[in-house]
Amino acid sequence: MRLNLRERPMVYTNIVVLTTGIIMVGVFWFTNLDMRVAERYRLGDAFVGPENPVFSFFYYPLNAVLFVVPMMVGMPLWLMSFSRRPFFSTIRRHRRHAALLMLGTLILAGVLNSIILKSIFARPRPYVVLAGDAGFYRPFEIVRTYWGAVDMSFPSGHASVAFALFGFYFAFQHAPSLWRKLLKWGVGVVGALTLGVTMSLSRAAYGDHFLSDGLFAGALMYCWLYVTYHALSIPERDERLKRIPPSRGQLSAQDVPTLVVSFVIPIVLLFVLFTQFDGLRSW
């Protein structure tokens, strides 16, 4: 079957992700790379992460920034898209794209990876393993001894938030303009990979995660976002938008309350989350 030109980049990317995932499974299941990396970052009874300015910056506050940016882009646009006012007509066209950015960070990274999967796999953290208080388990092994505990190692919540930037790759998959293509490739691919891998190393340097916890968090985030991308029917939506010329009315005083509320709601939500999870450090 011949691929549509618009489908080829996504298919090729999926092949790369699948191949990389298979290689990672082989590496982390049949070598002791996880333990070697954890021991490399251990200095006596402590880990080197807190003393390293780059790794400590990635631990906090960068993790919080990476959570805030997609939320403050996606949620306001998603909320504004429900207004029938003429000014918001262009935003209504991209309601599903905004929802993808919001869901990627808040639900897929923040709930699915950071809470649900952690409690299912229940992998002990490196500092616990190296202290001799728990055994070593490979990624995707379900540890029945700790099943249901949330403060566990696999997958990494911090890395999931960084890799959630893949959402920009999917949201702007068929973007026509140059600046949107820059968001797609610059933020959604280069940014996601660079920040995600560095975040994975940072968490390993803190002794809170094995290297595989972060890298597999990236693979999982790509998969969840790919499924959500199709569940929201974004490819079909993009095809329809090509045939509908964009239009937008002028901003008026009647539009201001919608703008204000659309930004206040995510700010309040973020304040609650930051208060509840110690500025997102505990993820």
Summary of the structure (lengths in Angstrom):
residues: 283
radius of gyration: 20.4
end to end distance: 43.7
largest distance: 65.1
contacts: 947
relative contact order: 0.16
helix: 72%
strand: 1%
